[in-house]
């Protein structure tokens, strides 16, 4: 693989952008395919380009359907879980999600909550959620969970997450709390997107302890990641 191709892959990974390297098996000619275009020594037909771009979200490396002799190698961002609110549930959820292969970042400006003592080995940021999410970016390989139970923290995160490409959005709270949350989001002009929020958050496993709720949340995140949204 050419050094220019390797550099482009590294840059896409740094920016958390999915990328394909398409190779013509007959002679080794290659091109790079992202969501907008293809560039390189290999020219693709419009049909082959559309088929290749269809593989970007799945992250599958495979022969391009309908294009004999073309193989696409996918380089996609690692799954990421952004947790707003350094609460008890987050203390369990963070290491559990890390063990499941997620990059985990806990966001909470309250230093007494987001401390290394409470979250050993976990990536923390004390920025306000809107600042942190603006810096980190919200891509299709990211899940966002709002656990603080404080509208000053959860609402800004949801307002940014709802119109983004994140594959999962969940928010902790009772049905009454969620209804009030929906009222605020409607007032912010996001009514058409509020159906994206999983609340009550997590699969209905019947658990009540922080650890059991964390298991339910992670299970739902994994389910949506691999199976998509369920109606």
N, CA and C atoms as a LAMMPS dump frame, in Angstrom:
ITEM: TIMESTEP
0
ITEM: NUMBER OF ATOMS
693
ITEM: BOX BOUNDS ff ff ff
-5.0000000000000000e+02 5.0000000000000000e+02
-5.0000000000000000e+02 5.0000000000000000e+02
-5.0000000000000000e+02 5.0000000000000000e+02
ITEM: ATOMS id mol type element x y z
1 1 1 N 0.85 -1.185 0
2 1 2 C 0 0 0
3 1 3 C 0.895 1.248 0
4 2 1 N 0.565 2.198 -0.862
5 2 2 C 1.386 3.376 -1.025
6 2 3 C 1.354 4.242 0.231
7 3 1 N 2.458 4.982 0.436
8 3 2 C 2.552 5.814 1.632
9 3 3 C 1.465 6.886 1.657
10 4 1 N 1.099 7.416 0.487
11 4 2 C 0.054 8.44 0.433
12 4 3 C -1.283 7.871 0.887
13 5 1 N -1.538 6.618 0.525
14 5 2 C -2.778 5.961 0.935
15 5 3 C -2.774 5.747 2.447
16 6 1 N -1.653 5.289 2.974
17 6 2 C -1.544 5.079 4.422
18 6 3 C -1.742 6.386 5.185
19 7 1 N -1.18 7.468 4.655
20 7 2 C -1.331 8.764 5.313
21 7 3 C -2.788 9.217 5.298
22 8 1 N -3.469 8.965 4.2
23 8 2 C -4.886 9.356 4.1
24 8 3 C -5.735 8.535 5.058
25 9 1 N -5.42 7.247 5.204
26 9 2 C -6.138 6.401 6.155
27 9 3 C -5.923 6.909 7.576
28 10 1 N -4.676 7.233 7.899
29 10 2 C -4.368 7.726 9.246
30 10 3 C -5.115 9.027 9.531
31 11 1 N -5.193 9.905 8.55
32 11 2 C -5.897 11.176 8.737
33 11 3 C -7.397 10.938 8.928
34 12 1 N -7.965 10.017 8.154
35 12 2 C -9.392 9.71 8.301
36 12 3 C -9.674 9.108 9.668
37 13 1 N -8.792 8.261 10.143
38 13 2 C -8.979 7.678 11.467
39 13 3 C -8.9 8.755 12.551
40 14 1 N -7.984 9.695 12.384
41 14 2 C -7.853 10.777 13.36
42 14 3 C -9.12 11.622 13.395
43 15 1 N -9.714 11.835 12.25
44 15 2 C -10.926 12.649 12.153
45 15 3 C -12.2 11.829 12.373
46 16 1 N -12.054 10.531 12.612
47 16 2 C -13.185 9.628 12.796
48 16 3 C -14.113 9.654 11.579
49 17 1 N -13.509 9.561 10.399
50 17 2 C -14.264 9.526 9.157
51 17 3 C -14.097 8.152 8.51
52 18 1 N -15.192 7.481 8.142
53 18 2 C -15.06 6.184 7.483
54 18 3 C -14.443 6.333 6.092
55 19 1 N -13.659 5.341 5.71
56 19 2 C -12.938 5.398 4.441
57 19 3 C -12.8 3.986 3.879
58 20 1 N -12.869 3.873 2.571
59 20 2 C -12.645 2.596 1.896
60 20 3 C -11.416 2.697 1.003
61 21 1 N -10.632 1.638 0.959
62 21 2 C -9.598 1.485 -0.056
63 21 3 C -10.1 0.423 -1.026
64 22 1 N -10.381 0.845 -2.24
65 22 2 C -10.897 -0.07 -3.252
66 22 3 C -9.744 -0.485 -4.156
67 23 1 N -9.572 -1.781 -4.313
68 23 2 C -8.468 -2.339 -5.098
69 23 3 C -9.015 -3.176 -6.241
70 24 1 N -8.483 -2.968 -7.441
71 24 2 C -8.797 -3.841 -8.572
72 24 3 C -7.834 -5.015 -8.521
73 25 1 N -8.368 -6.188 -8.266
74 25 2 C -7.531 -7.352 -7.992
75 25 3 C -6.65 -7.738 -9.172
76 26 1 N -7.068 -7.394 -10.369
77 26 2 C -6.305 -7.78 -11.551
78 26 3 C -4.947 -7.132 -11.644
79 27 1 N -4.859 -5.849 -11.278
80 27 2 C -3.585 -5.141 -11.431
81 27 3 C -3.166 -4.343 -10.204
82 28 1 N -3.973 -4.352 -9.151
83 28 2 C -3.602 -3.66 -7.924
84 28 3 C -3.89 -2.167 -7.911
85 29 1 N -4.525 -1.638 -8.942
86 29 2 C -4.867 -0.219 -8.958
87 29 3 C -5.84 0.077 -7.812
88 30 1 N -5.679 1.257 -7.199
89 30 2 C -6.477 1.574 -6.02
90 30 3 C -7.072 2.97 -6.087
91 31 1 N -8.146 3.135 -5.323
92 31 2 C -8.68 4.466 -5.075
93 31 3 C -9.24 4.502 -3.66
94 32 1 N -9.374 5.708 -3.139
95 32 2 C -9.942 5.919 -1.817
96 32 3 C -11.353 6.463 -1.982
97 33 1 N -12.273 5.905 -1.201
98 33 2 C -13.674 6.296 -1.303
99 33 3 C -14.156 6.77 0.059
100 34 1 N -14.719 7.989 0.087
101 34 2 C -15.391 8.457 1.291
102 34 3 C -16.835 8.783 0.935
103 35 1 N -17.525 9.475 1.795
104 35 2 C -18.953 9.718 1.569
105 35 3 C -19.212 10.657 0.401
106 36 1 N -18.18 11.362 -0.06
107 36 2 C -18.384 12.361 -1.1
108 36 3 C -17.818 11.975 -2.451
109 37 1 N -16.709 11.265 -2.472
110 37 2 C -16.043 11.056 -3.758
111 37 3 C -15.072 9.874 -3.69
112 38 1 N -14.512 9.565 -4.877
113 38 2 C -13.428 8.589 -5.001
114 38 3 C -12.235 9.303 -5.618
115 39 1 N -11.048 8.991 -5.128
116 39 2 C -9.846 9.594 -5.695
117 39 3 C -8.719 8.576 -5.689
118 40 1 N -7.925 8.594 -6.783
119 40 2 C -6.814 7.661 -6.877
120 40 3 C -6.583 7.209 -8.299
121 41 1 N -5.806 6.148 -8.459
122 41 2 C -5.45 5.652 -9.784
123 41 3 C -6.58 4.845 -10.424
124 42 1 N -7.514 4.417 -9.632
125 42 2 C -8.591 3.566 -10.132
126 42 3 C -9.863 4.391 -10.312
127 43 1 N -10.448 4.321 -11.501
128 43 2 C -11.706 5.015 -11.768
129 43 3 C -12.867 4.051 -11.559
130 44 1 N -13.904 4.525 -10.88
131 44 2 C -15.08 3.705 -10.622
132 44 3 C -16.27 4.226 -11.408
133 45 1 N -17.092 3.306 -11.885
134 45 2 C -18.344 3.712 -12.5
135 45 3 C -19.253 4.294 -11.425
136 46 1 N -20.271 5.015 -11.842
137 46 2 C -21.193 5.592 -10.862
138 46 3 C -21.861 4.503 -10.04
139 47 1 N -22.155 3.369 -10.665
140 47 2 C -22.793 2.264 -9.947
141 47 3 C -21.835 1.656 -8.928
142 48 1 N -20.578 1.47 -9.331
143 48 2 C -19.585 0.892 -8.412
144 48 3 C -19.31 1.842 -7.253
145 49 1 N -19.274 3.154 -7.543
146 49 2 C -19.046 4.133 -6.482
147 49 3 C -20.201 4.121 -5.483
148 50 1 N -21.429 4.072 -5.988
149 50 2 C -22.585 4.045 -5.092
150 50 3 C -22.577 2.783 -4.239
151 51 1 N -22.221 1.641 -4.853
152 51 2 C -22.171 0.388 -4.102
153 51 3 C -21.082 0.435 -3.034
154 52 1 N -19.935 1.038 -3.378
155 52 2 C -18.841 1.152 -2.412
156 52 3 C -19.246 2.054 -1.259
157 53 1 N -19.855 3.189 -1.561
158 53 2 C -20.262 4.112 -0.497
159 53 3 C -21.324 3.496 0.404
160 54 1 N -22.075 2.537 -0.133
161 54 2 C -23.051 1.838 0.692
162 54 3 C -22.412 0.98 1.769
163 55 1 N -21.123 0.685 1.606
164 55 2 C -20.413 -0.131 2.592
165 55 3 C -19.815 0.712 3.717
166 56 1 N -19.804 2.039 3.553
167 56 2 C -19.133 2.892 4.53
168 56 3 C -19.744 2.775 5.916
169 57 1 N -21.071 2.79 5.989
170 57 2 C -21.706 2.758 7.301
171 57 3 C -21.605 1.39 7.964
172 58 1 N -21.59 0.324 7.154
173 58 2 C -21.538 -1.019 7.724
174 58 3 C -20.149 -1.389 8.213
175 59 1 N -19.133 -0.783 7.604
176 59 2 C -17.767 -1.121 7.982
177 59 3 C -17.311 -2.469 7.459
178 60 1 N -18.045 -3.017 6.49
179 60 2 C -17.709 -4.343 5.955
180 60 3 C -16.603 -4.242 4.905
181 61 1 N -15.652 -5.153 4.957
182 61 2 C -14.649 -5.297 3.916
183 61 3 C -15.06 -6.47 3.045
184 62 1 N -15.281 -6.217 1.755
185 62 2 C -15.826 -7.263 0.881
186 62 3 C -15.705 -6.851 -0.577
187 63 1 N -15.965 -7.808 -1.462
188 63 2 C -16.041 -7.494 -2.88
189 63 3 C -17.235 -6.579 -3.112
190 64 1 N -17.056 -5.609 -3.994
191 64 2 C -18.131 -4.647 -4.236
192 64 3 C -19.229 -5.321 -5.049
193 65 1 N -20.456 -5.324 -4.558
194 65 2 C -21.554 -5.976 -5.283
195 65 3 C -21.725 -5.403 -6.692
196 66 1 N -21.814 -6.296 -7.658
197 66 2 C -22.04 -5.887 -9.04
198 66 3 C -20.823 -5.358 -9.754
199 67 1 N -19.655 -5.425 -9.129
200 67 2 C -18.426 -4.926 -9.742
201 67 3 C -17.368 -6.016 -9.639
202 68 1 N -17.249 -6.816 -10.664
203 68 2 C -16.312 -7.944 -10.642
204 68 3 C -14.875 -7.46 -10.507
205 69 1 N -14.132 -8.117 -9.616
206 69 2 C -12.715 -7.835 -9.478
207 69 3 C -12.373 -6.638 -8.621
208 70 1 N -13.361 -6.043 -7.946
209 70 2 C -13.086 -4.899 -7.085
210 70 3 C -13.337 -5.286 -5.631
211 71 1 N -12.331 -5.057 -4.793
212 71 2 C -12.455 -5.379 -3.372
213 71 3 C -12.311 -4.106 -2.553
214 72 1 N -13.198 -3.927 -1.586
215 72 2 C -13.175 -2.742 -0.724
216 72 3 C -12.734 -3.131 0.675
217 73 1 N -11.693 -2.47 1.148
218 73 2 C -11.228 -2.647 2.522
219 73 3 C -11.704 -1.44 3.317
220 74 1 N -12.491 -1.698 4.366
221 74 2 C -13.098 -0.615 5.13
222 74 3 C -12.23 -0.232 6.327
223 75 1 N -12.111 1.061 6.536
224 75 2 C -11.465 1.61 7.72
225 75 3 C -12.481 2.557 8.359
226 76 1 N -13.048 2.127 9.466
227 76 2 C -14.117 2.895 10.098
228 76 3 C -13.705 3.286 11.517
229 77 1 N -14.289 4.359 12.055
230 77 2 C -13.959 4.756 13.423
231 77 3 C -14.351 3.678 14.426
232 78 1 N -13.603 3.581 15.495
233 78 2 C -13.963 2.647 16.558
234 78 3 C -15.239 3.134 17.228
235 79 1 N -16.064 2.222 17.741
236 79 2 C -17.286 2.665 18.42
237 79 3 C -16.937 3.488 19.653
238 80 1 N -17.742 4.498 19.896
239 80 2 C -17.44 5.431 20.987
240 80 3 C -18.704 5.687 21.793
241 81 1 N -18.545 5.771 23.102
242 81 2 C -19.656 6.077 23.999
243 81 3 C -19.33 7.346 24.76
244 82 1 N -20.162 8.364 24.569
245 82 2 C -20.019 9.622 25.291
246 82 3 C -21.07 9.652 26.396
247 83 1 N -20.605 9.775 27.629
248 83 2 C -21.486 9.74 28.798
249 83 3 C -21.524 11.131 29.413
250 84 1 N -22.703 11.728 29.449
251 84 2 C -22.88 13.031 30.085
252 84 3 C -23.403 12.799 31.501
253 85 1 N -22.595 13.178 32.474
254 85 2 C -22.976 12.971 33.861
255 85 3 C -22.147 11.897 34.528
256 86 1 N -21.25 12.295 35.421
257 86 2 C -20.356 11.348 36.105
258 86 3 C -21.051 10.805 37.361
259 87 1 N -22.147 10.119 37.151
260 87 2 C -22.98 9.617 38.246
261 87 3 C -22.633 8.158 38.552
262 88 1 N -23.343 7.58 39.521
263 88 2 C -23.045 6.204 39.937
264 88 3 C -23.183 5.216 38.776
265 89 1 N -24.221 5.376 37.975
266 89 2 C -24.402 4.465 36.838
267 89 3 C -23.214 4.569 35.888
268 90 1 N -22.735 5.79 35.669
269 90 2 C -21.595 5.99 34.775
270 90 3 C -20.341 5.299 35.294
271 91 1 N -20.195 5.231 36.622
272 91 2 C -19.021 4.571 37.192
273 91 3 C -18.963 3.096 36.812
274 92 1 N -20.11 2.488 36.643
275 92 2 C -20.159 1.086 36.232
276 92 3 C -20.157 0.964 34.719
277 93 1 N -20.904 1.843 34.06
278 93 2 C -21.058 1.769 32.608
279 93 3 C -19.742 2.006 31.88
280 94 1 N -18.938 2.948 32.353
281 94 2 C -17.709 3.304 31.649
282 94 3 C -16.751 2.118 31.497
283 95 1 N -16.354 1.432 32.574
284 95 2 C -15.439 0.302 32.389
285 95 3 C -16.091 -0.868 31.649
286 96 1 N -17.397 -1.022 31.81
287 96 2 C -18.098 -2.097 31.107
288 96 3 C -18.071 -1.859 29.597
289 97 1 N -18.339 -0.609 29.187
290 97 2 C -18.311 -0.281 27.762
291 97 3 C -16.897 -0.378 27.207
292 98 1 N -15.921 -0.002 28.006
293 98 2 C -14.527 -0.14 27.581
294 98 3 C -14.189 -1.605 27.319
295 99 1 N -14.644 -2.488 28.189
296 99 2 C -14.393 -3.926 28.007
297 99 3 C -15.087 -4.452 26.754
298 100 1 N -16.19 -3.801 26.345
299 100 2 C -16.922 -4.223 25.153
300 100 3 C -16.357 -3.614 23.875
301 101 1 N -15.271 -2.843 23.995
302 101 2 C -14.598 -2.325 22.812
303 101 3 C -14.92 -0.889 22.45
304 102 1 N -15.623 -0.183 23.314
305 102 2 C -15.949 1.211 23.053
306 102 3 C -14.866 2.135 23.605
307 103 1 N -14.593 3.195 22.881
308 103 2 C -13.846 4.308 23.454
309 103 3 C -14.841 5.081 24.317
310 104 1 N -14.508 5.315 25.558
311 104 2 C -15.448 5.928 26.498
312 104 3 C -14.918 7.269 26.978
313 105 1 N -15.785 8.279 26.94
314 105 2 C -15.448 9.593 27.469
315 105 3 C -16.596 10.041 28.364
316 106 1 N -16.273 10.413 29.591
317 106 2 C -17.263 10.902 30.54
318 106 3 C -17.151 12.421 30.61
319 107 1 N -18.286 13.088 30.461
320 107 2 C -18.335 14.551 30.388
321 107 3 C -19.11 15.087 31.577
322 108 1 N -18.457 15.927 32.374
323 108 2 C -19.146 16.53 33.513
324 108 3 C -18.286 17.671 34.039
325 109 1 N -18.821 18.902 34.056
326 109 2 C -18.017 20.026 34.549
327 109 3 C -17.89 20.063 36.065
328 110 1 N -18.616 19.182 36.756
329 110 2 C -18.583 19.18 38.218
330 110 3 C -17.401 18.339 38.696
331 111 1 N -16.383 19.02 39.167
332 111 2 C -15.153 18.331 39.542
333 111 3 C -15.329 17.3 40.632
334 112 1 N -16.278 17.512 41.528
335 112 2 C -16.498 16.544 42.607
336 112 3 C -17.041 15.227 42.066
337 113 1 N -17.652 15.259 40.898
338 113 2 C -18.192 14.039 40.282
339 113 3 C -17.181 13.412 39.325
340 114 1 N -16.657 14.226 38.418
341 114 2 C -15.756 13.703 37.383
342 114 3 C -14.317 13.738 37.878
343 115 1 N -14.005 12.858 38.791
344 115 2 C -12.653 12.807 39.355
345 115 3 C -12 11.477 39.012
346 116 1 N -10.67 11.504 38.978
347 116 2 C -9.929 10.28 38.687
348 116 3 C -10.128 9.234 39.777
349 117 1 N -10.408 9.67 40.979
350 117 2 C -10.651 8.721 42.06
351 117 3 C -11.938 7.933 41.828
352 118 1 N -12.958 8.588 41.302
353 118 2 C -14.233 7.915 41.038
354 118 3 C -14.217 7.174 39.717
355 119 1 N -13.35 7.584 38.783
356 119 2 C -13.304 6.974 37.452
357 119 3 C -11.856 6.62 37.086
358 120 1 N -11.256 5.685 37.804
359 120 2 C -9.857 5.341 37.502
360 120 3 C -9.711 4.768 36.099
361 121 1 N -8.768 5.32 35.345
362 121 2 C -8.481 4.819 34.012
363 121 3 C -9.474 5.232 32.945
364 122 1 N -10.446 6.088 33.28
365 122 2 C -11.47 6.508 32.328
366 122 3 C -11.133 7.91 31.824
367 123 1 N -11.331 8.139 30.533
368 123 2 C -11.095 9.462 29.965
369 123 3 C -12.198 10.416 30.424
370 124 1 N -11.809 11.521 31.063
371 124 2 C -12.753 12.49 31.62
372 124 3 C -12.526 13.856 30.986
373 125 1 N -13.587 14.634 30.902
374 125 2 C -13.456 16.037 30.544
375 125 3 C -14.379 16.852 31.432
376 126 1 N -13.868 17.98 31.919
377 126 2 C -14.665 18.841 32.781
378 126 3 C -15.28 20.005 32.009
379 127 1 N -15.327 19.882 30.689
380 127 2 C -16.004 20.885 29.872
381 127 3 C -17.523 20.75 30.053
382 128 1 N -18.237 21.822 29.735
383 128 2 C -19.68 21.718 29.655
384 128 3 C -20.028 20.873 28.431
385 129 1 N -21.137 20.137 28.478
386 129 2 C -21.438 19.187 27.396
387 129 3 C -21.418 19.79 25.998
388 130 1 N -21.98 20.992 25.822
389 130 2 C -21.987 21.564 24.479
390 130 3 C -20.563 21.848 23.99
391 131 1 N -19.684 22.271 24.89
392 131 2 C -18.295 22.509 24.509
393 131 3 C -17.597 21.198 24.17
394 132 1 N -17.794 20.187 25.021
395 132 2 C -17.125 18.903 24.804
396 132 3 C -17.591 18.245 23.514
397 133 1 N -18.9 18.219 23.289
398 133 2 C -19.424 17.555 22.098
399 133 3 C -19.036 18.311 20.837
400 134 1 N -18.985 19.64 20.918
401 134 2 C -18.53 20.403 19.767
402 134 3 C -17.089 20.094 19.405
403 135 1 N -16.28 19.865 20.414
404 135 2 C -14.868 19.538 20.172
405 135 3 C -14.698 18.1 19.702
406 136 1 N -15.42 17.185 20.316
407 136 2 C -15.242 15.76 20.02
408 136 3 C -15.887 15.347 18.704
409 137 1 N -16.964 16.033 18.336
410 137 2 C -17.688 15.647 17.131
411 137 3 C -18.653 14.506 17.404
412 138 1 N -19.697 14.448 16.595
413 138 2 C -20.749 13.452 16.78
414 138 3 C -20.946 12.724 15.457
415 139 1 N -20.322 11.562 15.338
416 139 2 C -20.357 10.816 14.082
417 139 3 C -21.208 9.566 14.223
418 140 1 N -21.328 8.84 13.133
419 140 2 C -22.196 7.675 13.09
420 140 3 C -21.711 6.482 13.873
421 141 1 N -20.495 6.534 14.411
422 141 2 C -19.987 5.439 15.236
423 141 3 C -20.069 5.771 16.72
424 142 1 N -20.782 6.848 17.045
425 142 2 C -20.845 7.335 18.422
426 142 3 C -22.232 7.132 19.02
427 143 1 N -22.26 6.722 20.294
428 143 2 C -23.492 6.675 21.081
429 143 3 C -23.396 7.737 22.16
430 144 1 N -24.533 8.375 22.448
431 144 2 C -24.583 9.449 23.435
432 144 3 C -25.612 9.102 24.494
433 145 1 N -25.183 9.1 25.763
434 145 2 C -26.125 8.849 26.851
435 145 3 C -26.052 9.998 27.841
436 146 1 N -27.222 10.512 28.213
437 146 2 C -27.321 11.621 29.158
438 146 3 C -27.821 11.07 30.487
439 147 1 N -26.96 11.08 31.49
440 147 2 C -27.256 10.433 32.761
441 147 3 C -27.274 11.385 33.945
442 148 1 N -27.006 12.664 33.734
443 148 2 C -26.81 13.56 34.876
444 148 3 C -28.1 13.842 35.629
445 149 1 N -29.244 13.722 34.952
446 149 2 C -30.539 14.053 35.561
447 149 3 C -30.624 15.549 35.868
448 150 1 N -29.782 16.338 35.23
449 150 2 C -29.76 17.789 35.402
450 150 3 C -29.959 18.424 34.03
451 151 1 N -31.066 19.127 33.801
452 151 2 C -31.311 19.72 32.491
453 151 3 C -30.192 20.642 32.012
454 152 1 N -29.486 21.269 32.941
455 152 2 C -28.4 22.166 32.531
456 152 3 C -27.28 21.403 31.833
457 153 1 N -27.16 20.123 32.1
458 153 2 C -26.139 19.302 31.461
459 153 3 C -26.733 18.449 30.339
460 154 1 N -27.85 17.788 30.628
461 154 2 C -28.416 16.86 29.653
462 154 3 C -28.996 17.558 28.433
463 155 1 N -29.737 18.66 28.649
464 155 2 C -30.426 19.305 27.523
465 155 3 C -29.465 19.796 26.436
466 156 1 N -28.375 20.497 26.767
467 156 2 C -27.462 20.925 25.701
468 156 3 C -26.876 19.754 24.923
469 157 1 N -26.612 18.643 25.621
470 157 2 C -26.084 17.467 24.934
471 157 3 C -27.118 16.903 23.964
472 158 1 N -28.361 16.819 24.404
473 158 2 C -29.414 16.29 23.545
474 158 3 C -29.689 17.221 22.369
475 159 1 N -29.629 18.509 22.6
476 159 2 C -29.876 19.462 21.522
477 159 3 C -28.833 19.339 20.412
478 160 1 N -27.614 18.988 20.782
479 160 2 C -26.582 18.752 19.774
480 160 3 C -26.676 17.349 19.189
481 161 1 N -27.034 16.379 20.022
482 161 2 C -27.056 14.996 19.563
483 161 3 C -28.198 14.681 18.627
484 162 1 N -29.364 15.244 18.86
485 162 2 C -30.543 14.877 18.074
486 162 3 C -30.366 15.112 16.577
487 163 1 N -29.86 16.252 16.126
488 163 2 C -29.704 16.437 14.679
489 163 3 C -28.417 15.853 14.11
490 164 1 N -27.631 15.173 14.938
491 164 2 C -26.345 14.636 14.489
492 164 3 C -26.511 13.221 13.94
493 165 1 N -25.382 12.622 13.576
494 165 2 C -25.373 11.279 13.011
495 165 3 C -25.175 10.179 14.045
496 166 1 N -25.12 10.495 15.334
497 166 2 C -24.889 9.445 16.332
498 166 3 C -25.908 8.325 16.167
499 167 1 N -25.469 7.088 16.401
500 167 2 C -26.36 5.962 16.147
501 167 3 C -27.29 5.65 17.311
502 168 1 N -27.021 6.238 18.47
503 168 2 C -27.852 5.963 19.643
504 168 3 C -27.876 7.191 20.535
505 169 1 N -29.059 7.518 21.046
506 169 2 C -29.215 8.576 22.046
507 169 3 C -30.12 8.038 23.148
508 170 1 N -29.652 8.106 24.375
509 170 2 C -30.454 7.668 25.51
510 170 3 C -30.388 8.689 26.624
511 171 1 N -31.457 8.775 27.404
512 171 2 C -31.5 9.739 28.501
513 171 3 C -32.155 9.102 29.711
514 172 1 N -31.513 9.248 30.864
515 172 2 C -32.011 8.699 32.113
516 172 3 C -33.148 9.574 32.654
517 173 1 N -34.125 8.933 33.263
518 173 2 C -35.201 9.696 33.891
519 173 3 C -36.518 8.952 33.85
520 174 1 N -37.404 9.308 34.76
521 174 2 C -38.746 8.723 34.793
522 174 3 C -39.554 9.218 33.601
523 175 1 N -40.71 8.637 33.404
524 175 2 C -41.576 9.09 32.311
525 175 3 C -41.978 10.549 32.515
526 176 1 N -42.237 10.935 33.752
527 176 2 C -42.597 12.324 34.039
528 176 3 C -41.433 13.261 33.713
529 177 1 N -40.227 12.851 34.114
530 177 2 C -39.038 13.648 33.811
531 177 3 C -38.85 13.774 32.302
532 178 1 N -39.1 12.668 31.6
533 178 2 C -38.907 12.679 30.155
534 178 3 C -39.937 13.57 29.466
535 179 1 N -41.155 13.583 29.948
536 179 2 C -42.173 14.448 29.356
537 179 3 C -41.769 15.917 29.476
538 180 1 N -41.257 16.294 30.628
539 180 2 C -40.786 17.662 30.807
540 180 3 C -39.596 17.948 29.887
541 181 1 N -38.727 16.943 29.721
542 181 2 C -37.586 17.081 28.82
543 181 3 C -38.071 17.307 27.388
544 182 1 N -39.064 16.542 26.981
545 182 2 C -39.592 16.687 25.623
546 182 3 C -40.188 18.072 25.403
547 183 1 N -40.843 18.608 26.411
548 183 2 C -41.394 19.959 26.295
549 183 3 C -40.292 20.981 26.023
550 184 1 N -39.179 20.838 26.727
551 184 2 C -38.074 21.779 26.532
552 184 3 C -37.456 21.612 25.14
553 185 1 N -37.334 20.377 24.678
554 185 2 C -36.744 20.134 23.364
555 185 3 C -37.675 20.608 22.251
556 186 1 N -38.972 20.471 22.463
557 186 2 C -39.918 21.004 21.476
558 186 3 C -39.781 22.519 21.395
559 187 1 N -39.643 23.152 22.546
560 187 2 C -39.476 24.599 22.573
561 187 3 C -38.191 25.03 21.866
562 188 1 N -37.217 24.128 21.819
563 188 2 C -35.956 24.406 21.133
564 188 3 C -36.03 24.09 19.645
565 189 1 N -37.231 23.689 19.152
566 189 2 C -37.418 23.412 17.73
567 189 3 C -37.013 22.027 17.289
568 190 1 N -36.931 21.084 18.225
569 190 2 C -36.444 19.735 17.906
570 190 3 C -37.535 18.676 17.99
571 191 1 N -38.792 19.08 17.928
572 191 2 C -39.894 18.141 18.117
573 191 3 C -39.824 16.951 17.168
574 192 1 N -39.464 17.181 15.915
575 192 2 C -39.457 16.096 14.926
576 192 3 C -38.366 15.066 15.187
577 193 1 N -37.414 15.392 16.057
578 193 2 C -36.279 14.503 16.308
579 193 3 C -36.337 13.817 17.662
580 194 1 N -37.28 14.206 18.513
581 194 2 C -37.277 13.687 19.882
582 194 3 C -37.545 12.191 19.95
583 195 1 N -38.121 11.622 18.912
584 195 2 C -38.349 10.176 18.893
585 195 3 C -37.074 9.363 18.866
586 196 1 N -35.954 10.004 18.625
587 196 2 C -34.67 9.302 18.626
588 196 3 C -34.204 8.936 20.028
589 197 1 N -34.75 9.603 21.028
590 197 2 C -34.262 9.408 22.394
591 197 3 C -34.821 8.117 22.983
592 198 1 N -33.952 7.27 23.478
593 198 2 C -34.367 6.072 24.203
594 198 3 C -34.578 6.454 25.66
595 199 1 N -35.831 6.49 26.057
596 199 2 C -36.173 6.806 27.444
597 199 3 C -37.539 6.193 27.741
598 200 1 N -37.668 5.351 28.77
599 200 2 C -36.619 4.965 29.722
600 200 3 C -35.415 4.327 29
601 201 1 N -34.247 4.675 29.475
602 201 2 C -33.031 4.242 28.815
603 201 3 C -32.746 2.777 29.121
604 202 1 N -32.218 2.063 28.121
605 202 2 C -31.801 0.677 28.312
606 202 3 C -32.892 -0.336 28.038
607 203 1 N -32.479 -1.568 27.809
608 203 2 C -33.44 -2.655 27.635
609 203 3 C -34.178 -2.906 28.947
610 204 1 N -35.396 -3.355 28.829
611 204 2 C -36.224 -3.606 30.016
612 204 3 C -35.854 -4.953 30.622
613 205 1 N -34.787 -4.949 31.424
614 205 2 C -34.313 -6.171 32.08
615 205 3 C -34.862 -6.319 33.492
616 206 1 N -35.501 -5.278 33.977
617 206 2 C -36.093 -5.34 35.31
618 206 3 C -35.165 -4.949 36.443
619 207 1 N -33.91 -4.623 36.151
620 207 2 C -32.961 -4.282 37.198
621 207 3 C -33.163 -2.879 37.727
622 208 1 N -32.687 -2.644 38.946
623 208 2 C -32.861 -1.335 39.583
624 208 3 C -31.551 -0.744 40.109
625 209 1 N -30.559 -1.572 40.365
626 209 2 C -29.307 -1.054 40.911
627 209 3 C -28.516 -0.347 39.805
628 210 1 N -27.562 0.536 40.167
629 210 2 C -26.747 1.195 39.144
630 210 3 C -26.07 0.209 38.194
631 211 1 N -25.557 -0.895 38.731
632 211 2 C -24.886 -1.874 37.88
633 211 3 C -25.871 -2.532 36.913
634 212 1 N -27.06 -2.847 37.397
635 212 2 C -28.053 -3.488 36.537
636 212 3 C -28.542 -2.525 35.461
637 213 1 N -28.715 -1.264 35.823
638 213 2 C -29.126 -0.269 34.827
639 213 3 C -28.028 -0.08 33.79
640 214 1 N -26.77 -0.09 34.218
641 214 2 C -25.657 0.037 33.284
642 214 3 C -25.632 -1.121 32.29
643 215 1 N -25.894 -2.326 32.778
644 215 2 C -25.961 -3.48 31.882
645 215 3 C -27.054 -3.278 30.839
646 216 1 N -28.22 -2.798 31.277
647 216 2 C -29.346 -2.588 30.363
648 216 3 C -29.019 -1.533 29.32
649 217 1 N -28.336 -0.466 29.746
650 217 2 C -27.97 0.592 28.804
651 217 3 C -27.003 0.071 27.759
652 218 1 N -25.947 -0.588 28.211
653 218 2 C -24.945 -1.082 27.266
654 218 3 C -25.556 -2.113 26.323
655 219 1 N -26.439 -2.956 26.836
656 219 2 C -27.09 -3.955 25.981
657 219 3 C -27.899 -3.283 24.877
658 220 1 N -28.597 -2.203 25.228
659 220 2 C -29.396 -1.515 24.208
660 220 3 C -28.505 -0.806 23.196
661 221 1 N -27.429 -0.196 23.659
662 221 2 C -26.486 0.449 22.749
663 221 3 C -25.936 -0.567 21.749
664 222 1 N -25.542 -1.732 22.228
665 222 2 C -25 -2.765 21.348
666 222 3 C -26.069 -3.266 20.383
667 223 1 N -27.283 -3.453 20.886
668 223 2 C -28.37 -3.918 20.023
669 223 3 C -28.617 -2.933 18.878
670 224 1 N -28.726 -1.65 19.207
671 224 2 C -28.992 -0.646 18.168
672 224 3 C -27.811 -0.557 17.206
673 225 1 N -26.599 -0.662 17.721
674 225 2 C -25.434 -0.583 16.854
675 225 3 C -25.44 -1.669 15.779
676 226 1 N -25.826 -2.869 16.154
677 226 2 C -25.727 -3.985 15.223
678 226 3 C -27.034 -4.278 14.476
679 227 1 N -28.157 -3.89 15.053
680 227 2 C -29.435 -4.21 14.423
681 227 3 C -30.217 -2.997 13.968
682 228 1 N -29.758 -1.819 14.338
683 228 2 C -30.489 -0.615 13.986
684 228 3 C -31.642 -0.355 14.933
685 229 1 N -32.326 0.763 14.701
686 229 2 C -33.443 1.143 15.559
687 229 3 C -34.601 0.168 15.353
688 230 1 N -35.328 -0.09 16.448
689 230 2 C -36.495 -0.957 16.388
690 230 3 C -37.743 -0.156 16.711
691 231 1 N -38.778 -0.388 15.985
692 231 2 C -40.027 0.326 16.21
693 231 3 C -41.003 -0.559 16.936
